[in-house]
Amino acid sequence: MLHGALGAGAYVNDAAVQARETGQDVPVAALAPRYLPKEMRKEVADRTSGRVTVAEIPRCAGEQYPRVVSGENDFALFWRANPWDHAPGSVFLTEAGGKIARFDGSPYRIGDKRAGLIIAASPDMWDRAAALIAV
């Protein structure tokens, strides 16, 4: 059972967890290109080619949050920012020390209808991902 609460930490069952990076020289990233606007797909593919190891994303965005916290993936890129996909995971991620923000670095807010999010295992990894993606 994964759970977190604002100001109370993130947990797997009853054990507190901290987000961690994969430790790989080349970041592991879930990119979900099928959801990006067509004009962005090639740009993101070109910018990340050879610079990331691409991880698969099943059709559930929420499944990426535990992968990033556990160190299986370093970051993930999402176009859709539906609250049902991201609100629960964002609490878990940030309470574990990771970062979620819009492409421009502005904070994720549930009522914000803009597209585009990057989640990362750490603020430093978020910065690396944002520079790499540069959308």
N, CA, C and O atoms as CSV, one atom per row, in Angstrom:
chain,resi,resn,atom,element,x,y,z
A,1,MET,N,N,0.843,-1.171,0.000
A,1,MET,CA,C,0.000,0.000,0.000
A,1,MET,C,C,0.893,1.241,0.000
A,1,MET,O,O,1.718,1.422,0.895
A,2,LEU,N,N,0.723,2.073,-0.989
A,2,LEU,CA,C,1.457,3.331,-1.078
A,2,LEU,C,C,0.564,4.444,-0.556
A,2,LEU,O,O,-0.617,4.504,-0.901
A,3,HIS,N,N,1.108,5.320,0.265
A,3,HIS,CA,C,0.308,6.437,0.742
A,3,HIS,C,C,1.203,7.566,1.208
A,3,HIS,O,O,2.364,7.368,1.565
A,4,GLY,N,N,0.635,8.741,1.193
A,4,GLY,CA,C,1.338,9.921,1.656
A,4,GLY,C,C,0.323,10.969,2.049
A,4,GLY,O,O,-0.824,10.930,1.603
A,5,ALA,N,N,0.732,11.893,2.869
A,5,ALA,CA,C,-0.118,13.001,3.281
A,5,ALA,C,C,0.753,14.240,3.404
A,5,ALA,O,O,1.899,14.164,3.848
A,6,LEU,N,N,0.202,15.381,3.007
A,6,LEU,CA,C,0.965,16.621,3.057
A,6,LEU,C,C,1.532,16.848,4.455
A,6,LEU,O,O,0.802,16.866,5.446
A,7,GLY,N,N,2.820,17.018,4.508
A,7,GLY,CA,C,3.501,17.263,5.767
A,7,GLY,C,C,3.728,16.034,6.625
A,7,GLY,O,O,4.315,16.133,7.702
A,8,ALA,N,N,3.267,14.863,6.160
A,8,ALA,CA,C,3.379,13.651,6.975
A,8,ALA,C,C,4.259,12.577,6.348
A,8,ALA,O,O,4.444,11.519,6.948
A,9,GLY,N,N,4.801,12.814,5.171
A,9,GLY,CA,C,5.700,11.858,4.551
A,9,GLY,C,C,5.019,10.911,3.583
A,9,GLY,O,O,3.807,10.965,3.370
A,10,ALA,N,N,5.831,10.043,3.004
A,10,ALA,CA,C,5.385,9.036,2.038
A,10,ALA,C,C,5.762,7.668,2.581
A,10,ALA,O,O,6.804,7.495,3.213
A,11,TYR,N,N,4.896,6.705,2.322
A,11,TYR,CA,C,5.070,5.377,2.914
A,11,TYR,C,C,4.733,4.282,1.927
A,11,TYR,O,O,3.863,4.433,1.070
A,12,VAL,N,N,5.440,3.181,2.065
A,12,VAL,CA,C,5.067,1.918,1.437
A,12,VAL,C,C,4.745,1.013,2.624
A,12,VAL,O,O,5.611,0.677,3.432
A,13,ASN,N,N,3.471,0.630,2.700
A,13,ASN,CA,C,2.947,-0.024,3.896
A,13,ASN,C,C,3.229,0.897,5.074
A,13,ASN,O,O,2.772,2.041,5.058
A,14,ASP,N,N,3.939,0.469,6.069
A,14,ASP,CA,C,4.208,1.341,7.220
A,14,ASP,C,C,5.617,1.925,7.214
A,14,ASP,O,O,6.007,2.613,8.157
A,15,ALA,N,N,6.379,1.656,6.160
A,15,ALA,CA,C,7.768,2.121,6.101
A,15,ALA,C,C,7.865,3.443,5.327
A,15,ALA,O,O,7.407,3.541,4.188
A,16,ALA,N,N,8.463,4.449,5.957
A,16,ALA,CA,C,8.696,5.724,5.285
A,16,ALA,C,C,9.659,5.511,4.118
A,16,ALA,O,O,10.599,4.723,4.218
A,17,VAL,N,N,9.421,6.213,3.023
A,17,VAL,CA,C,10.294,6.095,1.850
A,17,VAL,C,C,10.784,7.468,1.418
A,17,VAL,O,O,10.123,8.483,1.634
A,18,GLN,N,N,11.954,7.471,0.806
A,18,GLN,CA,C,12.532,8.660,0.188
A,18,GLN,C,C,12.763,8.356,-1.279
A,18,GLN,O,O,13.241,7.278,-1.633
A,19,ALA,N,N,12.421,9.310,-2.127
A,19,ALA,CA,C,12.638,9.124,-3.564
A,19,ALA,C,C,14.130,9.008,-3.830
A,19,ALA,O,O,14.948,9.656,-3.178
A,20,ARG,N,N,14.464,8.170,-4.800
A,20,ARG,CA,C,15.875,8.002,-5.170
A,20,ARG,C,C,15.979,7.845,-6.682
A,20,ARG,O,O,15.080,7.319,-7.338
A,21,GLU,N,N,17.085,8.310,-7.203
A,21,GLU,CA,C,17.361,8.175,-8.624
A,21,GLU,C,C,17.855,6.763,-8.915
A,21,GLU,O,O,18.229,6.027,-8.002
A,22,THR,N,N,17.853,6.390,-10.197
A,22,THR,CA,C,18.295,5.049,-10.583
A,22,THR,C,C,19.781,4.854,-10.348
A,22,THR,O,O,20.231,3.732,-10.115
A,23,GLY,N,N,20.545,5.931,-10.407
A,23,GLY,CA,C,21.996,5.825,-10.279
A,23,GLY,C,C,22.680,5.502,-11.594
A,23,GLY,O,O,23.899,5.330,-11.634
A,24,GLN,N,N,21.911,5.419,-12.668
A,24,GLN,CA,C,22.476,5.149,-13.995
A,24,GLN,C,C,23.120,6.416,-14.556
A,24,GLN,O,O,22.691,7.525,-14.238
A,25,ASP,N,N,24.142,6.254,-15.382
A,25,ASP,CA,C,24.773,7.407,-16.027
A,25,ASP,C,C,23.802,8.102,-16.977
A,25,ASP,O,O,23.806,9.327,-17.098
A,26,VAL,N,N,22.977,7.311,-17.644
A,26,VAL,CA,C,21.967,7.831,-18.563
A,26,VAL,C,C,20.627,7.715,-17.846
A,26,VAL,O,O,20.233,6.612,-17.467
A,27,PRO,N,N,19.912,8.834,-17.647
A,27,PRO,CA,C,18.645,8.763,-16.919
A,27,PRO,C,C,17.639,7.824,-17.593
A,27,PRO,O,O,17.606,7.693,-18.817
A,28,VAL,N,N,16.830,7.184,-16.767
A,28,VAL,CA,C,15.741,6.338,-17.254
A,28,VAL,C,C,14.481,7.192,-17.216
A,28,VAL,O,O,14.113,7.728,-16.171
A,29,ALA,N,N,13.821,7.313,-18.372
A,29,ALA,CA,C,12.696,8.228,-18.492
A,29,ALA,C,C,11.497,7.581,-19.159
A,29,ALA,O,O,11.634,6.851,-20.141
A,30,ALA,N,N,10.326,7.855,-18.618
A,30,ALA,CA,C,9.062,7.471,-19.234
A,30,ALA,C,C,8.540,8.717,-19.952
A,30,ALA,O,O,8.261,9.727,-19.306
A,31,LEU,N,N,8.406,8.657,-21.274
A,31,LEU,CA,C,8.135,9.860,-22.058
A,31,LEU,C,C,6.726,9.969,-22.631
A,31,LEU,O,O,6.307,11.081,-22.950
A,32,ALA,N,N,5.988,8.908,-22.776
A,32,ALA,CA,C,4.610,8.915,-23.284
A,32,ALA,C,C,4.432,9.758,-24.546
A,32,ALA,O,O,3.587,10.653,-24.560
A,33,PRO,N,N,5.199,9.498,-25.601
A,33,PRO,CA,C,5.099,10.340,-26.792
A,33,PRO,C,C,3.738,10.289,-27.484
A,33,PRO,O,O,3.369,11.243,-28.168
A,34,ARG,N,N,2.995,9.216,-27.326
A,34,ARG,CA,C,1.705,9.127,-28.021
A,34,ARG,C,C,0.731,10.194,-27.557
A,34,ARG,O,O,-0.216,10.507,-28.279
A,35,TYR,N,N,0.931,10.763,-26.376
A,35,TYR,CA,C,0.031,11.790,-25.873
A,35,TYR,C,C,0.513,13.213,-26.170
A,35,TYR,O,O,-0.234,14.173,-25.982
A,36,LEU,N,N,1.740,13.348,-26.627
A,36,LEU,CA,C,2.254,14.678,-26.959
A,36,LEU,C,C,1.618,15.174,-28.250
A,36,LEU,O,O,1.244,14.367,-29.101
A,37,PRO,N,N,1.490,16.490,-28.408
A,37,PRO,CA,C,1.041,17.013,-29.696
A,37,PRO,C,C,2.018,16.570,-30.784
A,37,PRO,O,O,3.219,16.455,-30.536
A,38,LYS,N,N,1.512,16.326,-31.966
A,38,LYS,CA,C,2.344,15.795,-33.047
A,38,LYS,C,C,3.602,16.611,-33.274
A,38,LYS,O,O,4.669,16.043,-33.507
A,39,GLU,N,N,3.500,17.930,-33.211
A,39,GLU,CA,C,4.665,18.783,-33.476
A,39,GLU,C,C,5.742,18.639,-32.395
A,39,GLU,O,O,6.907,18.940,-32.651
A,40,MET,N,N,5.375,18.189,-31.201
A,40,MET,CA,C,6.342,18.007,-30.123
A,40,MET,C,C,6.996,16.636,-30.146
A,40,MET,O,O,8.105,16.484,-29.636
A,41,ARG,N,N,6.353,15.648,-30.714
A,41,ARG,CA,C,6.862,14.276,-30.665
A,41,ARG,C,C,8.273,14.166,-31.224
A,41,ARG,O,O,9.156,13.594,-30.584
A,42,LYS,N,N,8.486,14.712,-32.415
A,42,LYS,CA,C,9.802,14.618,-33.043
A,42,LYS,C,C,10.837,15.409,-32.248
A,42,LYS,O,O,11.963,14.949,-32.056
A,43,GLU,N,N,10.457,16.587,-31.791
A,43,GLU,CA,C,11.394,17.411,-31.027
A,43,GLU,C,C,11.847,16.695,-29.747
A,43,GLU,O,O,13.038,16.675,-29.436
A,44,VAL,N,N,10.912,16.117,-29.019
A,44,VAL,CA,C,11.263,15.396,-27.792
A,44,VAL,C,C,12.092,14.163,-28.126
A,44,VAL,O,O,13.067,13.862,-27.437
A,45,ALA,N,N,11.710,13.449,-29.181
A,45,ALA,CA,C,12.475,12.259,-29.589
A,45,ALA,C,C,13.907,12.644,-29.966
A,45,ALA,O,O,14.855,11.964,-29.573
A,46,ASP,N,N,14.065,13.729,-30.725
A,46,ASP,CA,C,15.405,14.177,-31.121
A,46,ASP,C,C,16.242,14.602,-29.918
A,46,ASP,O,O,17.426,14.276,-29.838
A,47,ARG,N,N,15.636,15.322,-28.991
A,47,ARG,CA,C,16.368,15.827,-27.828
A,47,ARG,C,C,16.778,14.713,-26.868
A,47,ARG,O,O,17.804,14.816,-26.194
A,48,THR,N,N,15.981,13.654,-26.806
A,48,THR,CA,C,16.266,12.590,-25.838
A,48,THR,C,C,17.012,11.407,-26.436
A,48,THR,O,O,17.539,10.576,-25.697
A,49,SER,N,N,17.068,11.317,-27.751
A,49,SER,CA,C,17.718,10.176,-28.401
A,49,SER,C,C,19.173,10.033,-27.944
A,49,SER,O,O,19.980,10.949,-28.106
A,50,GLY,N,N,19.487,8.890,-27.379
A,50,GLY,CA,C,20.831,8.630,-26.891
A,50,GLY,C,C,21.157,9.296,-25.568
A,50,GLY,O,O,22.238,9.083,-25.019
A,51,ARG,N,N,20.239,10.098,-25.050
A,51,ARG,CA,C,20.481,10.814,-23.800
A,51,ARG,C,C,19.671,10.265,-22.634
A,51,ARG,O,O,19.924,10.597,-21.476
A,52,VAL,N,N,18.686,9.414,-22.959
A,52,VAL,CA,C,17.897,8.755,-21.914
A,52,VAL,C,C,17.650,7.316,-22.324
A,52,VAL,O,O,17.666,6.976,-23.507
A,53,THR,N,N,17.426,6.495,-21.340
A,53,THR,CA,C,16.919,5.146,-21.578
A,53,THR,C,C,15.413,5.254,-21.430
A,53,THR,O,O,14.915,5.635,-20.370
A,54,VAL,N,N,14.686,4.922,-22.485
A,54,VAL,CA,C,13.243,5.103,-22.473
A,54,VAL,C,C,12.565,3.923,-21.787
A,54,VAL,O,O,12.783,2.766,-22.145
A,55,ALA,N,N,11.741,4.238,-20.798
A,55,ALA,CA,C,10.938,3.243,-20.078
A,55,ALA,C,C,9.518,3.305,-20.617
A,55,ALA,O,O,9.033,4.370,-20.998
A,56,GLU,N,N,8.871,2.182,-20.645
A,56,GLU,CA,C,7.489,2.123,-21.107
A,56,GLU,C,C,6.544,2.731,-20.079
A,56,GLU,O,O,6.781,2.663,-18.873
A,57,ILE,N,N,5.467,3.327,-20.585
A,57,ILE,CA,C,4.400,3.803,-19.716
A,57,ILE,C,C,3.138,3.038,-20.098
A,57,ILE,O,O,2.651,3.160,-21.222
A,58,PRO,N,N,2.618,2.265,-19.182
A,58,PRO,CA,C,1.304,1.676,-19.450
A,58,PRO,C,C,0.277,2.809,-19.538
A,58,PRO,O,O,0.650,3.970,-19.369
A,59,ARG,N,N,-0.921,2.533,-19.781
A,59,ARG,CA,C,-1.927,3.579,-19.962
A,59,ARG,C,C,-2.359,4.246,-18.657
A,59,ARG,O,O,-3.417,4.873,-18.612
A,60,CYS,N,N,-1.576,4.125,-17.620
A,60,CYS,CA,C,-1.923,4.715,-16.324
A,60,CYS,C,C,-0.775,5.612,-15.854
A,60,CYS,O,O,0.287,5.122,-15.472
A,61,ALA,N,N,-0.997,6.918,-15.885
A,61,ALA,CA,C,0.038,7.854,-15.446
A,61,ALA,C,C,0.408,7.639,-13.985
A,61,ALA,O,O,1.576,7.753,-13.615
A,62,GLY,N,N,-0.574,7.331,-13.162
A,62,GLY,CA,C,-0.332,7.171,-11.740
A,62,GLY,C,C,0.667,6.084,-11.408
A,62,GLY,O,O,1.292,6.113,-10.347
A,63,GLU,N,N,0.821,5.136,-12.293
A,63,GLU,CA,C,1.749,4.028,-12.069
A,63,GLU,C,C,3.210,4.500,-12.108
A,63,GLU,O,O,4.092,3.806,-11.603
A,64,GLN,N,N,3.467,5.645,-12.688
A,64,GLN,CA,C,4.836,6.146,-12.763
A,64,GLN,C,C,5.342,6.712,-11.444
A,64,GLN,O,O,6.548,6.697,-11.193
A,65,TYR,N,N,4.455,7.206,-10.604
A,65,TYR,CA,C,4.892,7.821,-9.350
A,65,TYR,C,C,5.660,6.841,-8.460
A,65,TYR,O,O,6.743,7.186,-7.987
A,66,PRO,N,N,5.147,5.641,-8.214
A,66,PRO,CA,C,5.952,4.715,-7.414
A,66,PRO,C,C,7.227,4.280,-8.121
A,66,PRO,O,O,8.225,3.995,-7.459
A,67,ARG,N,N,7.219,4.222,-9.448
A,67,ARG,CA,C,8.447,3.873,-10.181
A,67,ARG,C,C,9.524,4.930,-9.977
A,67,ARG,O,O,10.696,4.599,-9.798
A,68,VAL,N,N,9.132,6.193,-10.002
A,68,VAL,CA,C,10.100,7.273,-9.807
A,68,VAL,C,C,10.580,7.294,-8.351
A,68,VAL,O,O,11.778,7.434,-8.104
A,69,VAL,N,N,9.689,7.162,-7.411
A,69,VAL,CA,C,10.088,7.169,-6.000
A,69,VAL,C,C,11.005,5.995,-5.681
A,69,VAL,O,O,11.967,6.150,-4.928
A,70,SER,N,N,10.723,4.831,-6.240
A,70,SER,CA,C,11.506,3.627,-5.917
A,70,SER,C,C,12.855,3.556,-6.620
A,70,SER,O,O,13.653,2.667,-6.323
A,71,GLY,N,N,13.128,4.471,-7.544
A,71,GLY,CA,C,14.403,4.452,-8.252
A,71,GLY,C,C,14.401,3.585,-9.492
A,71,GLY,O,O,15.460,3.320,-10.060
A,72,GLU,N,N,13.244,3.143,-9.921
A,72,GLU,CA,C,13.152,2.371,-11.164
A,72,GLU,C,C,13.270,3.295,-12.375
A,72,GLU,O,O,13.895,2.934,-13.373
A,73,ASN,N,N,12.681,4.472,-12.293
A,73,ASN,CA,C,12.790,5.507,-13.324
A,73,ASN,C,C,13.291,6.783,-12.663
A,73,ASN,O,O,13.043,7.016,-11.479
A,74,ASP,N,N,13.997,7.610,-13.433
A,74,ASP,CA,C,14.470,8.887,-12.906
A,74,ASP,C,C,13.451,10.001,-13.075
A,74,ASP,O,O,13.291,10.849,-12.197
A,75,PHE,N,N,12.756,9.993,-14.224
A,75,PHE,CA,C,11.740,11.016,-14.450
A,75,PHE,C,C,10.721,10.519,-15.460
A,75,PHE,O,O,10.919,9.511,-16.140
A,76,ALA,N,N,9.619,11.266,-15.534
A,76,ALA,CA,C,8.570,10.970,-16.507
A,76,ALA,C,C,8.016,12.285,-17.031
A,76,ALA,O,O,7.951,13.288,-16.319
A,77,LEU,N,N,7.625,12.249,-18.277
A,77,LEU,CA,C,7.055,13.403,-18.963
A,77,LEU,C,C,5.607,13.084,-19.293
A,77,LEU,O,O,5.307,12.014,-19.822
A,78,PHE,N,N,4.714,14.005,-18.986
A,78,PHE,CA,C,3.298,13.820,-19.282
A,78,PHE,C,C,2.753,15.047,-19.992
A,78,PHE,O,O,3.115,16.173,-19.650
A,79,TRP,N,N,1.907,14.847,-20.955
A,79,TRP,CA,C,1.199,15.953,-21.586
A,79,TRP,C,C,-0.107,16.207,-20.845
A,79,TRP,O,O,-0.396,17.336,-20.447
A,80,ARG,N,N,-0.884,15.161,-20.666
A,80,ARG,CA,C,-2.157,15.296,-19.957
A,80,ARG,C,C,-1.887,15.476,-18.469
A,80,ARG,O,O,-1.028,14.813,-17.888
A,81,ALA,N,N,-2.645,16.391,-17.866
A,81,ALA,CA,C,-2.446,16.681,-16.444
A,81,ALA,C,C,-3.754,16.546,-15.676
A,81,ALA,O,O,-4.046,17.353,-14.795
A,82,ASN,N,N,-4.534,15.536,-16.006
A,82,ASN,CA,C,-5.812,15.324,-15.336
A,82,ASN,C,C,-5.593,15.050,-13.848
A,82,ASN,O,O,-4.687,14.298,-13.487
A,83,PRO,N,N,-6.416,15.653,-12.978
A,83,PRO,CA,C,-6.215,15.455,-11.543
A,83,PRO,C,C,-6.316,13.993,-11.113
A,83,PRO,O,O,-5.602,13.574,-10.202
A,84,TRP,N,N,-7.177,13.220,-11.741
A,84,TRP,CA,C,-7.307,11.814,-11.349
A,84,TRP,C,C,-6.057,11.016,-11.692
A,84,TRP,O,O,-5.822,9.955,-11.112
A,85,ASP,N,N,-5.260,11.508,-12.617
A,85,ASP,CA,C,-4.009,10.846,-12.970
A,85,ASP,C,C,-2.844,11.288,-12.081
A,85,ASP,O,O,-1.920,10.511,-11.841
A,86,HIS,N,N,-2.882,12.527,-11.593
A,86,HIS,CA,C,-1.687,13.102,-10.969
A,86,HIS,C,C,-1.831,13.583,-9.530
A,86,HIS,O,O,-0.826,13.643,-8.821
A,87,ALA,N,N,-3.006,13.923,-9.071
A,87,ALA,CA,C,-3.144,14.478,-7.710
A,87,ALA,C,C,-2.637,13.514,-6.637
A,87,ALA,O,O,-1.826,13.920,-5.805
A,88,PRO,N,N,-3.082,12.252,-6.623
A,88,PRO,CA,C,-2.582,11.363,-5.555
A,88,PRO,C,C,-1.075,11.127,-5.638
A,88,PRO,O,O,-0.376,11.178,-4.627
A,89,GLY,N,N,-0.585,10.872,-6.839
A,89,GLY,CA,C,0.840,10.606,-7.010
A,89,GLY,C,C,1.703,11.799,-6.678
A,89,GLY,O,O,2.815,11.642,-6.175
A,90,SER,N,N,1.199,13.006,-6.955
A,90,SER,CA,C,1.990,14.202,-6.674
A,90,SER,C,C,2.259,14.346,-5.181
A,90,SER,O,O,3.348,14.767,-4.789
A,91,VAL,N,N,1.279,14.001,-4.338
A,91,VAL,CA,C,1.485,14.053,-2.889
A,91,VAL,C,C,2.523,13.009,-2.480
A,91,VAL,O,O,3.455,13.311,-1.734
A,92,PHE,N,N,2.357,11.793,-2.967
A,92,PHE,CA,C,3.302,10.724,-2.647
A,92,PHE,C,C,4.721,11.112,-3.063
A,92,PHE,O,O,5.662,10.961,-2.284
A,93,LEU,N,N,4.872,11.606,-4.278
A,93,LEU,CA,C,6.180,11.986,-4.816
A,93,LEU,C,C,6.823,13.120,-4.028
A,93,LEU,O,O,7.979,13.015,-3.618
A,94,THR,N,N,6.085,14.193,-3.817
A,94,THR,CA,C,6.697,15.346,-3.141
A,94,THR,C,C,6.995,15.042,-1.679
A,94,THR,O,O,7.997,15.517,-1.144
A,95,GLU,N,N,6.150,14.267,-1.031
A,95,GLU,CA,C,6.426,13.891,0.356
A,95,GLU,C,C,7.646,12.975,0.452
A,95,GLU,O,O,8.291,12.901,1.498
A,96,ALA,N,N,7.957,12.281,-0.637
A,96,ALA,CA,C,9.143,11.416,-0.665
A,96,ALA,C,C,10.394,12.184,-1.088
A,96,ALA,O,O,11.486,11.616,-1.115
A,97,GLY,N,N,10.248,13.474,-1.417
A,97,GLY,CA,C,11.402,14.289,-1.786
A,97,GLY,C,C,11.587,14.500,-3.281
A,97,GLY,O,O,12.559,15.131,-3.698
A,98,GLY,N,N,10.680,13.989,-4.088
A,98,GLY,CA,C,10.742,14.206,-5.534
A,98,GLY,C,C,10.120,15.539,-5.904
A,98,GLY,O,O,9.736,16.328,-5.041
A,99,LYS,N,N,10.027,15.774,-7.204
A,99,LYS,CA,C,9.489,17.052,-7.677
A,99,LYS,C,C,8.546,16.828,-8.847
A,99,LYS,O,O,8.814,16.013,-9.730
A,100,ILE,N,N,7.441,17.559,-8.845
A,100,ILE,CA,C,6.515,17.633,-9.962
A,100,ILE,C,C,6.317,19.109,-10.282
A,100,ILE,O,O,6.111,19.928,-9.387
A,101,ALA,N,N,6.383,19.436,-11.570
A,101,ALA,CA,C,6.153,20.821,-11.990
A,101,ALA,C,C,5.786,20.839,-13.466
A,101,ALA,O,O,6.021,19.877,-14.197
A,102,ARG,N,N,5.208,21.955,-13.883
A,102,ARG,CA,C,4.897,22.194,-15.295
A,102,ARG,C,C,6.204,22.311,-16.074
A,102,ARG,O,O,7.270,22.480,-15.483
A,103,PHE,N,N,6.121,22.222,-17.376
A,103,PHE,CA,C,7.321,22.312,-18.218
A,103,PHE,C,C,8.112,23.590,-17.931
A,103,PHE,O,O,9.341,23.590,-18.005
A,104,ASP,N,N,7.409,24.676,-17.604
A,104,ASP,CA,C,8.091,25.954,-17.355
A,104,ASP,C,C,8.612,26.075,-15.923
A,104,ASP,O,O,9.172,27.108,-15.555
A,105,GLY,N,N,8.435,25.035,-15.118
A,105,GLY,CA,C,8.918,25.034,-13.739
A,105,GLY,C,C,7.890,25.492,-12.728
A,105,GLY,O,O,8.139,25.414,-11.525
A,106,SER,N,N,6.734,25.970,-13.183
A,106,SER,CA,C,5.706,26.398,-12.238
A,106,SER,C,C,5.106,25.186,-11.532
A,106,SER,O,O,5.065,24.092,-12.096
A,107,PRO,N,N,4.642,25.379,-10.304
A,107,PRO,CA,C,4.129,24.254,-9.521
A,107,PRO,C,C,2.894,23.617,-10.153
A,107,PRO,O,O,2.121,24.280,-10.845
A,108,TYR,N,N,2.725,22.346,-9.907
A,108,TYR,CA,C,1.512,21.641,-10.303
A,108,TYR,C,C,0.400,22.050,-9.351
A,108,TYR,O,O,0.552,21.983,-8.132
A,109,ARG,N,N,-0.705,22.468,-9.917
A,109,ARG,CA,C,-1.897,22.819,-9.143
A,109,ARG,C,C,-3.068,22.071,-9.765
A,109,ARG,O,O,-3.224,22.084,-10.986
A,110,ILE,N,N,-3.879,21.432,-8.966
A,110,ILE,CA,C,-4.961,20.601,-9.464
A,110,ILE,C,C,-5.914,21.373,-10.370
A,110,ILE,O,O,-6.329,20.833,-11.395
A,111,GLY,N,N,-6.271,22.585,-10.046
A,111,GLY,CA,C,-7.222,23.352,-10.842
A,111,GLY,C,C,-6.653,23.944,-12.115
A,111,GLY,O,O,-7.405,24.474,-12.934
A,112,ASP,N,N,-5.342,23.867,-12.302
A,112,ASP,CA,C,-4.672,24.426,-13.478
A,112,ASP,C,C,-4.905,23.495,-14.660
A,112,ASP,O,O,-4.494,22.335,-14.628
A,113,LYS,N,N,-5.553,23.989,-15.692
A,113,LYS,CA,C,-5.933,23.139,-16.823
A,113,LYS,C,C,-4.868,23.058,-17.918
A,113,LYS,O,O,-5.096,22.434,-18.954
A,114,ARG,N,N,-3.712,23.681,-17.700
A,114,ARG,CA,C,-2.650,23.604,-18.710
A,114,ARG,C,C,-2.126,22.177,-18.832
A,114,ARG,O,O,-2.182,21.393,-17.884
A,115,ALA,N,N,-1.627,21.867,-19.998
A,115,ALA,CA,C,-1.016,20.555,-20.232
A,115,ALA,C,C,0.472,20.620,-19.894
A,115,ALA,O,O,1.076,21.691,-19.832
A,116,GLY,N,N,1.039,19.429,-19.678
A,116,GLY,CA,C,2.481,19.306,-19.516
A,116,GLY,C,C,2.969,19.253,-18.086
A,116,GLY,O,O,2.825,20.209,-17.325
A,117,LEU,N,N,3.555,18.108,-17.730
A,117,LEU,CA,C,4.154,17.912,-16.408
A,117,LEU,C,C,5.426,17.091,-16.544
A,117,LEU,O,O,5.539,16.225,-17.412
A,118,ILE,N,N,6.366,17.377,-15.680
A,118,ILE,CA,C,7.541,16.526,-15.508
A,118,ILE,C,C,7.559,16.125,-14.039
A,118,ILE,O,O,7.431,16.970,-13.154
A,119,ILE,N,N,7.720,14.825,-13.787
A,119,ILE,CA,C,7.931,14.351,-12.421
A,119,ILE,C,C,9.338,13.769,-12.368
A,119,ILE,O,O,9.809,13.173,-13.337
A,120,ALA,N,N,9.997,13.944,-11.242
A,120,ALA,CA,C,11.376,13.462,-11.121
A,120,ALA,C,C,11.670,13.026,-9.697
A,120,ALA,O,O,11.010,13.451,-8.749
A,121,ALA,N,N,12.669,12.174,-9.565
A,121,ALA,CA,C,13.050,11.610,-8.274
A,121,ALA,C,C,13.677,12.638,-7.336
A,121,ALA,O,O,13.742,12.412,-6.127
A,122,SER,N,N,14.140,13.765,-7.877
A,122,SER,CA,C,14.733,14.805,-7.042
A,122,SER,C,C,14.609,16.143,-7.770
A,122,SER,O,O,14.413,16.163,-8.985
A,123,PRO,N,N,14.719,17.244,-7.056
A,123,PRO,CA,C,14.724,18.534,-7.736
A,123,PRO,C,C,15.865,18.654,-8.756
A,123,PRO,O,O,15.673,19.232,-9.826
A,124,ASP,N,N,17.049,18.114,-8.436
A,124,ASP,CA,C,18.162,18.147,-9.396
A,124,ASP,C,C,17.835,17.354,-10.657
A,124,ASP,O,O,18.139,17.795,-11.766
A,125,MET,N,N,17.218,16.186,-10.493
A,125,MET,CA,C,16.849,15.391,-11.657
A,125,MET,C,C,15.767,16.105,-12.458
A,125,MET,O,O,15.759,16.024,-13.687
A,126,TRP,N,N,14.859,16.798,-11.789
A,126,TRP,CA,C,13.841,17.566,-12.502
A,126,TRP,C,C,14.521,18.620,-13.380
A,126,TRP,O,O,14.154,18.796,-14.542
A,127,ASP,N,N,15.504,19.313,-12.826
A,127,ASP,CA,C,16.234,20.328,-13.599
A,127,ASP,C,C,16.917,19.695,-14.809
A,127,ASP,O,O,16.873,20.247,-15.908
A,128,ARG,N,N,17.541,18.549,-14.607
A,128,ARG,CA,C,18.194,17.849,-15.737
A,128,ARG,C,C,17.173,17.469,-16.802
A,128,ARG,O,O,17.417,17.648,-17.995
A,129,ALA,N,N,16.028,16.943,-16.367
A,129,ALA,CA,C,14.983,16.529,-17.302
A,129,ALA,C,C,14.435,17.730,-18.061
A,129,ALA,O,O,14.261,17.666,-19.278
A,130,ALA,N,N,14.164,18.811,-17.366
A,130,ALA,CA,C,13.618,20.014,-18.014
A,130,ALA,C,C,14.592,20.576,-19.041
A,130,ALA,O,O,14.183,20.994,-20.125
A,131,ALA,N,N,15.878,20.587,-18.704
A,131,ALA,CA,C,16.886,21.064,-19.662
A,131,ALA,C,C,16.975,20.143,-20.869
A,131,ALA,O,O,17.143,20.599,-22.000
A,132,LEU,N,N,16.864,18.871,-20.623
A,132,LEU,CA,C,16.931,17.891,-21.709
A,132,LEU,C,C,15.721,17.988,-22.620
A,132,LEU,O,O,15.863,17.978,-23.843
A,133,ILE,N,N,14.547,18.081,-22.047
A,133,ILE,CA,C,13.319,18.146,-22.819
A,133,ILE,C,C,13.185,19.510,-23.495
A,133,ILE,O,O,12.900,19.592,-24.690
A,134,ALA,N,N,13.392,20.572,-22.730
A,134,ALA,CA,C,13.350,21.953,-23.233
A,134,ALA,C,C,12.213,22.205,-24.202
A,134,ALA,O,O,12.421,22.710,-25.305
A,135,VAL,N,N,10.996,21.845,-23.777
A,135,VAL,CA,C,9.827,22.078,-24.641
A,135,VAL,C,C,9.194,23.419,-24.372
A,135,VAL,O,O,8.202,23.773,-25.010
